[in-house]
């Protein structure tokens, strides 16, 4: 942890901010008395553990199997092979 006085903090703020961005903490002191701590505002991400969800999730054996024609067409932006309805309405005779 680095300690700087108020004058150094004012004149070298950009340099101090770069140091803080790399994870360093800086103490700002006034006449030798610590008055502030300069640290990163970004929250530290929790460390991920391999196998942390073991036994809690299930993935099907065929999850990466090729998709069937209709479903594949929908994913690729095409239309399904269902018959289309006519846009004209049929008239009913009573």
KADA-V989835 format. One record per run of one state. SS is the DSSP state (@ for helix, = for strand, . for the rest). FROM is the first residue (numbers start at 1). LEN is the number of residues. If there is no record, write none. Layout:
SS | FROM | LEN
SS | FROM | LEN
This chain:
. | 1 | 1
= | 2 | 4
@ | 6 | 6
. | 12 | 1
@ | 13 | 9
. | 22 | 4
= | 26 | 5
. | 31 | 2
= | 33 | 6
. | 39 | 30
@ | 69 | 7
. | 76 | 19
